[in-house]
């Protein structure tokens, strides 16, 4: 499954109104921890375990800062992963101690 790039133009339609549970990765190209997590996040998105069950989305905050401000509370640090179910925020993870294992555990709770 491809990771959907979220912008202010498609935020509501592609992400917030998704009939599937969704995860949104807020990252930036200058965030070393974000870049370290990215390959693992892409593997999760491609995993048959989540295919058709979770929508994987991504926001490059260097070019889409408005999206980070649209969510409440606003995303103020990277990396931040927000998990949505039924259009509502179900969980939020972030910080330098974030691991793919923690992200996977939250995904498993959503399915």
C-alpha positions, -999 to 999 in steps of 0.1 A, spaced: 0 0 0 14 34 -9 18 61 17 -6 90 10 12 124 11 -11 148 30 -14 185 23 -37 212 35 -58 206 3 -64 169 8 -63 166 46 -100 163 52 -108 141 22 -79 118 23 -71 115 60 -96 128 85 -127 114 67 -111 80 59 -134 51 65 -103 31 76 -83 37 107 -54 59 97 -19 69 109 -3 102 100 35 106 102 47 142 107 83 143 97 109 167 83 140 161 61 163 177 88 150 155 116 174 126 120 151 105 140 123 110 115 146 98 87 157 68 108 121 57 113 110 62 77 122 29 62 104 10 90 72 30 85 73 22 48 77 -15 56 46 -13 78 27 4 50 37 -24 26 30 -52 51 1 -76 41 -8 -75 79 -22 -40 75 -32 -41 38 -68 -28 35 -70 -23 72 -51 9 79 -45 40 58 -9 52 60 -3 89 56 26 113 58 32 150 61 65 166 52 64 195 76 91 214 57 66 220 29 32 215 46 36 233 80 -1 242 79 -12 206 83 8 204 115 -11 234 127 -45 221 116 -45 192 140 -54 200 176 -33 201 196 -9 213 170 22 192 162 51 211 178 78 184 176 91 158 152 87 130 148 50 128 157 26 100 147 -11 105 151 -35 76 150 -71 81 140 -101 59 142 -136 70 131 -122 104 122 -111 110 158 -77 110 173 -71 77 191 -35 81 201 -4 102 196 32 91 198 64 112 194 98 121 205 133 108 202 125 75 221 99 65 195 105 31 179 89 11 151 79 -14 178 59 13 196 43 24 163 34 -13 155 18 -18 189 -5 12 183 -14 0 148 -23 -34 163 -46 -17 187 -64 1 158 -70 -31 137 
